[in-house]
Amino acid sequence: MPVQFWEQPTAIKHGFGSVSIAGEELLRLGAGAPLIVTDKGVVAAGLLDKVLEPLRGLGLKYAVFDEVVGNPPVALIGKGSETFRKHACDSLIALGGGSSMDTAKAIGVEVTHGGCILDYEYGKEPIVHRIPPMIAIPTTAGTGSEVTLWAVITDQERKIKFNVGGTPLIGPHVALIDPELMMGLPAHLTAWTGMDALSHAIECYTCAYAQPVTDAVALLAIEYIGKYLRRAVAYGQDREARYKMAMAATLAGMSYGVDSAGAIHAMAQSFGGYIDAHHGYLTAVMMPVVMNYNWMGCPEKYARIAQALGEDIKGLKIEDAAKLAVHAVSELAKDLEIPPLSSTGAKREDIPFLARIAFEDPQTIGNPRDLTYDSYVRMYEELLR
């Protein structure tokens, strides 16, 4: 077995009202002029004001870049980097979902290394400098990007999404996880982001790069999601459910370590570069189909997933227990009313291209069951039948 390692460069501070210490955390990091990276929906919801209040209270300067969009493209990163330099910023605050946090990380790479974020696609130019001091404040319980060592960016010319990172140098310095910011999240986004967190935990627990540390956090994330996601979707003001889902997303993000995932993310990320669709939704709709394909690759772990999701596996053959994990996730997707993949506009004639870019995605390598181009074709045929 090759040498593995796990490193967490992010200080995690959490609890209702924790956003109030954002200014203090900046000062502790030796910074005082952040670029706040967010989107217009977060601003309209009044969440930006909750961050600005503690900054103003300490007399800190700041600039706001609120142009983040879902599946952030290369050009957006360059525009954010220009804003960072124009306002002589010395740090970053990412406020929002995974797109805002990934955008902030990518801006950090550009302003410390120069060039374009395309230069730092995983496998090309290495990241050799720590990004500027960064505080990540998630407003959804999904991507776990507040603690991951990756940013996912869209190359619109190639119609693909690519990964940047795989190193602690890109990780946020501080994650402020305040479930209060998630209380107003609509039910469908609560569902989609929660299923994204589940996909992280399941893929990282079962992938070829799994190790004891990542297994531990992944399993607890799966347990929390199985118990609390339906509650958070049904009643958005359920404070216990919101807190536990926020923790689940962070734990699932930690389960990535420095490595990658599997076929769910190979399909969801590559699909999102081709058709602009919410990443969390894509993982939600693809997860049951991929799990049904994958369970034979690690039936013992799938049986443990079933147990974590509340299924009674006592006395079952390991294969039957493993299939219960697939059943449990399928039922969860059904309860959360996840729309079919055809709702994105994807058609059966798109399958050859979608299968090819998924097969070429580097996350294919970590999948627990061997994959071929035809494997992806069959899974897409099932999703689009």
C-alpha positions as a Markdown table, in Angstrom:
| # | Residue | x | y | z |
|---|---|---|---|---|
| 1 | Met | 0.0 | 0.0 | 0.0 |
| 2 | Pro | 1.4 | 3.5 | -0.9 |
| 3 | Val | 2.1 | 6.1 | 1.7 |
| 4 | Gln | -1.1 | 8.1 | 2.4 |
| 5 | Phe | -1.5 | 11.4 | 4.2 |
| 6 | Trp | -4.3 | 13.5 | 5.5 |
| 7 | Glu | -3.9 | 17.2 | 6.4 |
| 8 | Gln | -6.5 | 19.7 | 7.5 |
| 9 | Pro | -5.2 | 23.3 | 7.3 |
| 10 | Thr | -8.5 | 24.9 | 8.2 |
| 11 | Ala | -9.5 | 26.0 | 11.7 |
| 12 | Ile | -13.2 | 25.1 | 12.1 |
| 13 | Lys | -15.4 | 27.3 | 14.3 |
| 14 | His | -19.0 | 26.6 | 14.4 |
| 15 | Gly | -22.3 | 27.4 | 16.1 |
| 16 | Phe | -25.3 | 29.7 | 15.8 |
| 17 | Gly | -24.0 | 33.3 | 15.6 |
| 18 | Ser | -20.4 | 32.3 | 14.8 |
| 19 | Val | -20.4 | 34.8 | 11.8 |
| 20 | Ser | -20.1 | 37.5 | 14.4 |
| 21 | Ile | -16.4 | 36.7 | 14.9 |
| 22 | Ala | -15.5 | 37.2 | 11.3 |
| 23 | Gly | -13.6 | 40.4 | 11.9 |
| 24 | Glu | -11.7 | 39.0 | 14.9 |
| 25 | Glu | -10.6 | 36.1 | 12.9 |
| 26 | Leu | -9.3 | 38.3 | 10.1 |
| 27 | Leu | -7.2 | 40.3 | 12.6 |
| 28 | Arg | -6.0 | 37.1 | 14.1 |
| 29 | Leu | -4.8 | 36.1 | 10.6 |
| 30 | Gly | -2.9 | 39.4 | 10.3 |
| 31 | Ala | -5.3 | 40.7 | 7.7 |
| 32 | Gly | -7.6 | 43.7 | 7.5 |
| 33 | Ala | -8.7 | 44.4 | 4.0 |
| 34 | Pro | -10.7 | 41.4 | 2.6 |
| 35 | Leu | -12.3 | 40.9 | -0.7 |
| 36 | Ile | -15.8 | 39.4 | 0.1 |
| 37 | Val | -16.6 | 36.9 | -2.6 |
| 38 | Thr | -20.4 | 36.1 | -2.9 |
| 39 | Asp | -23.4 | 36.1 | -5.2 |
| 40 | Lys | -26.3 | 38.4 | -5.7 |
| 41 | Gly | -28.8 | 35.9 | -4.2 |
| 42 | Val | -26.8 | 35.9 | -0.9 |
| 43 | Val | -26.8 | 39.7 | -1.0 |
| 44 | Ala | -30.5 | 39.9 | -1.7 |
| 45 | Ala | -31.2 | 37.5 | 1.3 |
| 46 | Gly | -29.5 | 40.0 | 3.6 |
| 47 | Leu | -26.7 | 37.6 | 4.5 |
| 48 | Leu | -23.9 | 39.9 | 3.4 |
| 49 | Asp | -25.0 | 42.4 | 6.0 |
| 50 | Lys | -24.4 | 39.8 | 8.7 |
| 51 | Val | -20.7 | 39.7 | 7.6 |
| 52 | Leu | -20.3 | 43.4 | 7.1 |
| 53 | Glu | -21.5 | 44.2 | 10.6 |
| 54 | Pro | -18.5 | 42.7 | 12.5 |
| 55 | Leu | -16.1 | 44.1 | 9.9 |
| 56 | Arg | -17.5 | 47.7 | 10.3 |
| 57 | Gly | -17.5 | 47.3 | 14.0 |
| 58 | Leu | -13.7 | 46.9 | 13.9 |
| 59 | Gly | -13.2 | 49.6 | 11.3 |
| 60 | Leu | -11.9 | 47.2 | 8.7 |
| 61 | Lys | -11.8 | 48.1 | 5.0 |
| 62 | Tyr | -13.3 | 45.7 | 2.5 |
| 63 | Ala | -14.4 | 45.3 | -1.0 |
| 64 | Val | -17.3 | 43.2 | -2.3 |
| 65 | Phe | -17.2 | 40.9 | -5.4 |
| 66 | Asp | -20.8 | 39.7 | -5.8 |
| 67 | Glu | -20.7 | 38.3 | -9.3 |
| 68 | Val | -20.4 | 34.6 | -8.5 |
| 69 | Val | -22.6 | 32.3 | -10.5 |
| 70 | Gly | -23.1 | 28.6 | -10.3 |
| 71 | Asn | -20.4 | 26.5 | -12.0 |
| 72 | Pro | -18.0 | 29.5 | -12.0 |
| 73 | Pro | -16.2 | 30.0 | -15.3 |
| 74 | Val | -12.6 | 30.9 | -15.9 |
| 75 | Ala | -13.3 | 34.5 | -16.9 |
| 76 | Leu | -15.1 | 35.1 | -13.6 |
| 77 | Ile | -12.0 | 34.1 | -11.6 |
| 78 | Gly | -9.9 | 36.6 | -13.6 |
| 79 | Lys | -12.4 | 39.3 | -12.9 |
| 80 | Gly | -12.4 | 38.6 | -9.2 |
| 81 | Ser | -8.6 | 38.7 | -9.2 |
| 82 | Glu | -8.6 | 42.1 | -10.9 |
| 83 | Thr | -11.0 | 43.3 | -8.2 |
| 84 | Phe | -8.7 | 42.0 | -5.4 |
| 85 | Arg | -5.7 | 43.9 | -6.8 |
| 86 | Lys | -7.7 | 47.0 | -7.6 |
| 87 | His | -8.8 | 47.4 | -4.0 |
| 88 | Ala | -5.4 | 46.4 | -2.6 |
| 89 | Cys | -7.0 | 43.5 | -0.7 |
| 90 | Asp | -4.9 | 41.3 | 1.6 |
| 91 | Ser | -7.4 | 38.5 | 2.3 |
| 92 | Leu | -10.6 | 36.7 | 1.2 |
| 93 | Ile | -14.0 | 36.0 | 2.7 |
| 94 | Ala | -16.1 | 33.5 | 0.8 |
| 95 | Leu | -19.8 | 33.8 | 1.6 |
| 96 | Gly | -22.2 | 31.4 | -0.1 |
| 97 | Gly | -22.3 | 28.0 | -1.4 |
| 98 | Gly | -19.6 | 25.9 | -3.1 |
| 99 | Ser | -19.4 | 28.3 | -6.1 |
| 100 | Ser | -18.5 | 31.3 | -3.9 |
| 101 | Met | -15.9 | 29.3 | -2.0 |
| 102 | Asp | -14.4 | 27.7 | -5.1 |
| 103 | Thr | -14.3 | 31.1 | -6.7 |
| 104 | Ala | -12.5 | 32.6 | -3.7 |
| 105 | Lys | -9.9 | 29.8 | -3.6 |
| 106 | Ala | -9.2 | 30.2 | -7.3 |
| 107 | Ile | -8.8 | 34.0 | -7.0 |
| 108 | Gly | -6.4 | 33.2 | -4.2 |
| 109 | Val | -4.4 | 31.0 | -6.5 |
| 110 | Glu | -4.3 | 33.6 | -9.3 |
| 111 | Val | -3.3 | 36.5 | -7.0 |
| 112 | Thr | -0.4 | 34.6 | -5.4 |
| 113 | His | 0.9 | 32.8 | -8.5 |
| 114 | Gly | 0.0 | 35.0 | -11.4 |
| 115 | Gly | -1.4 | 33.8 | -14.7 |
| 116 | Cys | -4.8 | 32.3 | -15.3 |
| 117 | Ile | -6.5 | 29.6 | -13.2 |
| 118 | Leu | -6.4 | 27.4 | -16.3 |
| 119 | Asp | -2.7 | 27.1 | -15.8 |
| 120 | Tyr | -3.3 | 25.4 | -12.4 |
| 121 | Glu | -5.7 | 22.7 | -13.6 |
| 122 | Tyr | -4.7 | 19.6 | -11.6 |
| 123 | Gly | -1.7 | 18.0 | -13.3 |
| 124 | Lys | -0.4 | 21.2 | -14.9 |
| 125 | Glu | 1.4 | 24.0 | -13.0 |
| 126 | Pro | 1.7 | 23.1 | -9.3 |
| 127 | Ile | 0.4 | 25.4 | -6.6 |
| 128 | Val | 3.5 | 26.3 | -4.5 |
| 129 | His | 2.3 | 29.3 | -2.4 |
| 130 | Arg | -0.3 | 29.5 | 0.3 |
| 131 | Ile | -3.3 | 31.5 | -0.9 |
| 132 | Pro | -4.0 | 34.8 | 1.0 |
| 133 | Pro | -5.7 | 34.5 | 4.4 |
| 134 | Met | -9.2 | 33.2 | 3.7 |
| 135 | Ile | -12.3 | 32.7 | 5.8 |
| 136 | Ala | -15.0 | 30.5 | 4.3 |
| 137 | Ile | -18.6 | 31.1 | 5.5 |
| 138 | Pro | -21.0 | 28.5 | 3.9 |
| 139 | Thr | -24.6 | 29.4 | 3.5 |
| 140 | Thr | -25.6 | 25.9 | 2.4 |
| 141 | Ala | -25.0 | 22.5 | 3.9 |
| 142 | Gly | -23.6 | 20.8 | 0.9 |
| 143 | Thr | -20.2 | 21.1 | -0.8 |
| 144 | Gly | -18.0 | 21.2 | 2.3 |
| 145 | Ser | -15.8 | 23.5 | 0.2 |
| 146 | Glu | -15.1 | 25.4 | 3.5 |
| 147 | Val | -12.7 | 22.6 | 4.4 |
| 148 | Thr | -11.8 | 20.9 | 1.1 |
| 149 | Leu | -8.5 | 21.2 | -0.7 |
| 150 | Trp | -10.1 | 21.7 | -4.1 |
| 151 | Ala | -11.8 | 24.3 | -6.3 |
| 152 | Val | -13.9 | 23.3 | -9.2 |
| 153 | Ile | -14.0 | 25.7 | -12.2 |
| 154 | Thr | -15.7 | 25.6 | -15.5 |
| 155 | Asp | -13.9 | 25.9 | -18.8 |
| 156 | Gln | -16.6 | 27.0 | -21.1 |
| 157 | Glu | -14.5 | 26.6 | -24.3 |
| 158 | Arg | -13.9 | 22.9 | -23.6 |
| 159 | Lys | -17.4 | 22.5 | -22.0 |
| 160 | Ile | -15.9 | 20.8 | -19.0 |
| 161 | Lys | -15.3 | 21.4 | -15.3 |
| 162 | Phe | -11.8 | 21.0 | -14.0 |
| 163 | Asn | -10.2 | 20.7 | -10.5 |
| 164 | Val | -7.6 | 22.9 | -9.0 |
| 165 | Gly | -5.8 | 22.0 | -5.8 |
| 166 | Gly | -5.2 | 18.7 | -4.0 |
| 167 | Thr | -2.9 | 20.5 | -1.7 |
| 168 | Pro | -3.3 | 22.2 | 1.8 |
| 169 | Leu | -2.0 | 25.4 | 0.2 |
| 170 | Ile | -5.4 | 26.1 | -1.3 |
| 171 | Gly | -7.4 | 25.3 | 1.9 |
| 172 | Pro | -9.2 | 28.1 | 3.7 |
| 173 | His | -7.5 | 29.3 | 6.8 |
| 174 | Val | -10.8 | 29.4 | 8.8 |
| 175 | Ala | -14.2 | 28.0 | 8.3 |
| 176 | Leu | -17.0 | 29.8 | 10.1 |
| 177 | Ile | -20.0 | 27.5 | 10.1 |
| 178 | Asp | -23.1 | 29.4 | 11.2 |
| 179 | Pro | -26.3 | 27.4 | 10.7 |
| 180 | Glu | -28.3 | 30.6 | 11.2 |
| 181 | Leu | -27.3 | 31.6 | 7.7 |
| 182 | Met | -28.9 | 28.4 | 6.3 |
| 183 | Met | -32.3 | 28.8 | 8.0 |
| 184 | Gly | -33.9 | 30.5 | 5.0 |
| 185 | Leu | -32.6 | 28.1 | 2.4 |
| 186 | Pro | -35.5 | 26.9 | 0.2 |
| 187 | Ala | -36.5 | 23.3 | 0.5 |
| 188 | His | -35.3 | 22.2 | -2.9 |
| 189 | Leu | -31.8 | 23.7 | -2.3 |
| 190 | Thr | -31.7 | 22.2 | 1.1 |
| 191 | Ala | -32.4 | 18.8 | -0.5 |
| 192 | Trp | -29.9 | 19.2 | -3.4 |
| 193 | Thr | -27.0 | 20.5 | -1.2 |
| 194 | Gly | -27.7 | 17.8 | 1.4 |
| 195 | Met | -27.5 | 15.1 | -1.2 |
| 196 | Asp | -24.3 | 16.6 | -2.4 |
| 197 | Ala | -22.8 | 16.2 | 1.0 |
| 198 | Leu | -24.0 | 12.6 | 1.1 |
| 199 | Ser | -22.4 | 11.9 | -2.2 |
| 200 | His | -19.1 | 13.2 | -0.9 |
| 201 | Ala | -19.3 | 11.0 | 2.2 |
| 202 | Ile | -20.3 | 7.9 | 0.3 |
| 203 | Glu | -17.7 | 8.3 | -2.5 |
| 204 | Cys | -14.8 | 9.2 | -0.2 |
| 205 | Tyr | -15.7 | 6.3 | 2.1 |
| 206 | Thr | -15.7 | 3.8 | -0.7 |
| 207 | Cys | -13.1 | 5.2 | -3.1 |
| 208 | Ala | -9.7 | 3.7 | -3.7 |
| 209 | Tyr | -8.1 | 6.5 | -1.6 |
| 210 | Ala | -10.1 | 5.8 | 1.5 |
| 211 | Gln | -8.1 | 5.7 | 4.8 |
| 212 | Pro | -9.1 | 5.4 | 8.5 |
| 213 | Val | -9.3 | 9.2 | 9.1 |
| 214 | Thr | -11.5 | 9.9 | 6.1 |
| 215 | Asp | -13.6 | 6.8 | 6.9 |
| 216 | Ala | -14.4 | 8.1 | 10.3 |
| 217 | Val | -15.7 | 11.5 | 9.3 |
| 218 | Ala | -17.5 | 10.1 | 6.3 |
| 219 | Leu | -19.5 | 7.6 | 8.3 |
| 220 | Leu | -20.6 | 10.2 | 10.8 |
| 221 | Ala | -21.6 | 12.5 | 8.0 |
| 222 | Ile | -23.7 | 9.7 | 6.5 |
| 223 | Glu | -25.4 | 9.1 | 9.8 |
| 224 | Tyr | -26.2 | 12.7 | 10.3 |
| 225 | Ile | -27.6 | 13.1 | 6.8 |
| 226 | Gly | -29.7 | 9.9 | 7.1 |
| 227 | Lys | -31.2 | 11.3 | 10.3 |
| 228 | Tyr | -31.6 | 15.0 | 9.6 |
| 229 | Leu | -31.8 | 15.8 | 5.9 |
| 230 | Arg | -35.5 | 15.0 | 5.6 |
| 231 | Arg | -36.2 | 17.1 | 8.7 |
| 232 | Ala | -34.3 | 20.1 | 7.3 |
| 233 | Val | -36.2 | 19.9 | 4.0 |
| 234 | Ala | -39.6 | 19.5 | 5.7 |
| 235 | Tyr | -39.2 | 22.3 | 8.2 |
| 236 | Gly | -36.4 | 24.8 | 7.4 |
| 237 | Gln | -36.6 | 26.3 | 10.9 |
| 238 | Asp | -35.6 | 23.1 | 12.6 |
| 239 | Arg | -32.4 | 24.3 | 14.4 |
| 240 | Glu | -31.2 | 20.9 | 15.4 |
| 241 | Ala | -31.5 | 19.6 | 11.8 |
| 242 | Arg | -29.8 | 22.7 | 10.3 |
| 243 | Tyr | -26.9 | 22.4 | 12.7 |
| 244 | Lys | -26.4 | 18.7 | 12.2 |
| 245 | Met | -26.6 | 19.1 | 8.4 |
| 246 | Ala | -24.1 | 21.9 | 8.5 |
| 247 | Met | -21.8 | 19.6 | 10.5 |
| 248 | Ala | -22.4 | 16.8 | 8.1 |
| 249 | Ala | -21.4 | 18.9 | 5.1 |
| 250 | Thr | -18.2 | 19.9 | 6.8 |
| 251 | Leu | -17.4 | 16.3 | 7.8 |
| 252 | Ala | -18.1 | 15.0 | 4.3 |
| 253 | Gly | -15.8 | 17.7 | 2.9 |
| 254 | Met | -13.1 | 16.6 | 5.3 |
| 255 | Ser | -13.4 | 13.1 | 4.0 |
| 256 | Tyr | -11.9 | 14.1 | 0.7 |
| 257 | Gly | -8.5 | 14.6 | 2.3 |
| 258 | Val | -6.1 | 15.4 | -0.5 |
| 259 | Asp | -7.6 | 12.9 | -2.9 |
| 260 | Ser | -10.6 | 12.5 | -5.1 |
| 261 | Ala | -14.0 | 10.8 | -5.3 |
| 262 | Gly | -15.5 | 8.5 | -7.9 |
| 263 | Ala | -18.0 | 8.0 | -10.7 |
| 264 | Ile | -20.8 | 10.2 | -9.1 |
| 265 | His | -18.6 | 13.2 | -9.3 |
| 266 | Ala | -17.0 | 12.2 | -12.6 |
| 267 | Met | -20.5 | 12.3 | -14.0 |
| 268 | Ala | -21.9 | 15.3 | -12.1 |
| 269 | Gln | -18.9 | 17.6 | -12.7 |
| 270 | Ser | -18.4 | 16.7 | -16.3 |
| 271 | Phe | -22.2 | 17.0 | -17.0 |
| 272 | Gly | -22.3 | 20.5 | -15.3 |
| 273 | Gly | -19.6 | 21.7 | -17.7 |
| 274 | Tyr | -21.8 | 20.7 | -20.6 |
| 275 | Ile | -25.2 | 21.7 | -19.4 |
| 276 | Asp | -25.5 | 24.3 | -16.7 |
| 277 | Ala | -27.2 | 22.5 | -13.9 |
| 278 | His | -27.0 | 22.7 | -10.1 |
| 279 | His | -24.1 | 20.4 | -9.0 |
| 280 | Gly | -25.9 | 19.2 | -5.9 |
| 281 | Tyr | -29.0 | 18.3 | -7.9 |
| 282 | Leu | -26.8 | 16.3 | -10.3 |
| 283 | Thr | -25.1 | 14.3 | -7.6 |
| 284 | Ala | -28.6 | 13.6 | -6.1 |
| 285 | Val | -30.1 | 12.3 | -9.3 |
| 286 | Met | -27.0 | 10.3 | -10.3 |
| 287 | Met | -26.1 | 8.8 | -6.9 |
| 288 | Pro | -28.6 | 5.9 | -6.8 |
| 289 | Val | -27.7 | 4.7 | -10.3 |
| 290 | Val | -23.9 | 4.9 | -9.6 |
| 291 | Met | -24.3 | 3.2 | -6.3 |
| 292 | Asn | -26.3 | 0.3 | -7.9 |
| 293 | Tyr | -23.3 | -0.1 | -10.2 |
| 294 | Asn | -20.6 | 0.2 | -7.5 |
| 295 | Trp | -21.8 | -1.9 | -4.6 |
| 296 | Met | -20.1 | -5.1 | -5.9 |
| 297 | Gly | -16.8 | -3.4 | -5.7 |
| 298 | Cys | -16.9 | -3.0 | -1.9 |
| 299 | Pro | -19.9 | -4.8 | -0.5 |
| 300 | Glu | -18.7 | -4.7 | 3.2 |
| 301 | Lys | -18.5 | -0.9 | 3.0 |
| 302 | Tyr | -21.9 | -0.6 | 1.4 |
| 303 | Ala | -23.3 | -2.7 | 4.2 |
| 304 | Arg | -21.9 | -0.3 | 6.7 |
| 305 | Ile | -23.4 | 2.6 | 4.7 |
| 306 | Ala | -26.8 | 0.9 | 5.0 |
| 307 | Gln | -26.3 | 0.6 | 8.7 |
| 308 | Ala | -25.3 | 4.3 | 9.0 |
| 309 | Leu | -28.5 | 5.2 | 7.1 |
| 310 | Gly | -30.6 | 3.4 | 9.7 |
| 311 | Glu | -31.2 | 0.1 | 7.8 |
| 312 | Asp | -31.4 | -3.1 | 9.8 |
| 313 | Ile | -28.7 | -5.4 | 8.4 |
| 314 | Lys | -28.7 | -8.0 | 11.2 |
| 315 | Gly | -28.6 | -11.5 | 9.9 |
| 316 | Leu | -28.4 | -10.5 | 6.2 |
| 317 | Lys | -25.8 | -11.8 | 3.7 |
| 318 | Ile | -23.3 | -9.1 | 3.0 |
| 319 | Glu | -24.5 | -8.7 | -0.5 |
| 320 | Asp | -28.1 | -8.2 | 0.6 |
| 321 | Ala | -27.0 | -5.7 | 3.2 |
| 322 | Ala | -25.0 | -3.8 | 0.6 |
| 323 | Lys | -28.0 | -3.6 | -1.7 |
| 324 | Leu | -29.9 | -2.0 | 1.2 |
| 325 | Ala | -27.6 | 1.0 | 1.0 |
| 326 | Val | -28.7 | 1.5 | -2.6 |
| 327 | His | -32.3 | 1.2 | -1.6 |
| 328 | Ala | -31.9 | 3.6 | 1.3 |
| 329 | Val | -30.4 | 6.3 | -0.9 |
| 330 | Ser | -33.0 | 5.7 | -3.7 |
| 331 | Glu | -35.8 | 6.1 | -1.1 |
| 332 | Leu | -34.2 | 9.3 | 0.2 |
| 333 | Ala | -34.0 | 10.8 | -3.3 |
| 334 | Lys | -37.7 | 9.8 | -3.8 |
| 335 | Asp | -38.8 | 11.4 | -0.6 |
| 336 | Leu | -36.9 | 14.6 | -1.5 |
| 337 | Glu | -38.6 | 14.7 | -4.9 |
| 338 | Ile | -35.4 | 14.9 | -6.9 |
| 339 | Pro | -36.4 | 15.6 | -10.6 |
| 340 | Pro | -35.3 | 13.2 | -13.4 |
| 341 | Leu | -32.1 | 14.1 | -15.3 |
| 342 | Ser | -34.2 | 14.8 | -18.4 |
| 343 | Ser | -35.4 | 18.0 | -16.6 |
| 344 | Thr | -32.0 | 19.5 | -17.4 |
| 345 | Gly | -32.7 | 19.3 | -21.2 |
| 346 | Ala | -30.3 | 16.4 | -21.6 |
| 347 | Lys | -31.3 | 13.9 | -24.3 |
| 348 | Arg | -30.3 | 10.4 | -25.2 |
| 349 | Glu | -28.3 | 11.7 | -28.2 |
| 350 | Asp | -26.0 | 13.5 | -25.7 |
| 351 | Ile | -25.0 | 10.2 | -24.0 |
| 352 | Pro | -21.9 | 9.5 | -26.1 |
| 353 | Phe | -20.4 | 12.8 | -25.3 |
| 354 | Leu | -21.4 | 12.8 | -21.7 |
| 355 | Ala | -20.0 | 9.2 | -21.2 |
| 356 | Arg | -16.7 | 10.2 | -22.9 |
| 357 | Ile | -16.1 | 13.2 | -20.7 |
| 358 | Ala | -17.0 | 11.3 | -17.6 |
| 359 | Phe | -14.7 | 8.5 | -18.5 |
| 360 | Glu | -11.9 | 11.0 | -19.1 |
| 361 | Asp | -12.5 | 12.8 | -15.8 |
| 362 | Pro | -9.7 | 12.0 | -13.3 |
| 363 | Gln | -12.2 | 11.1 | -10.6 |
| 364 | Thr | -12.9 | 7.9 | -12.6 |
| 365 | Ile | -9.7 | 6.5 | -11.3 |
| 366 | Gly | -10.7 | 6.3 | -7.6 |
| 367 | Asn | -14.0 | 4.6 | -8.2 |
| 368 | Pro | -14.4 | 1.3 | -6.2 |
| 369 | Arg | -15.5 | -0.7 | -9.3 |
| 370 | Asp | -13.7 | -0.7 | -12.6 |
| 371 | Leu | -15.2 | 1.7 | -15.2 |
| 372 | Thr | -15.2 | 1.8 | -19.0 |
| 373 | Tyr | -16.7 | 4.1 | -21.5 |
| 374 | Asp | -19.6 | 1.6 | -21.9 |
| 375 | Ser | -20.2 | 1.6 | -18.1 |
| 376 | Tyr | -20.9 | 5.3 | -18.3 |
| 377 | Val | -23.1 | 4.8 | -21.3 |
| 378 | Arg | -25.2 | 2.2 | -19.5 |
| 379 | Met | -25.6 | 4.5 | -16.4 |
| 380 | Tyr | -26.6 | 7.5 | -18.6 |
| 381 | Glu | -29.1 | 5.3 | -20.5 |
| 382 | Glu | -30.7 | 4.4 | -17.2 |
| 383 | Leu | -30.8 | 8.0 | -16.1 |
| 384 | Leu | -32.3 | 9.2 | -19.4 |
| 385 | Arg | -34.7 | 6.3 | -20.3 |
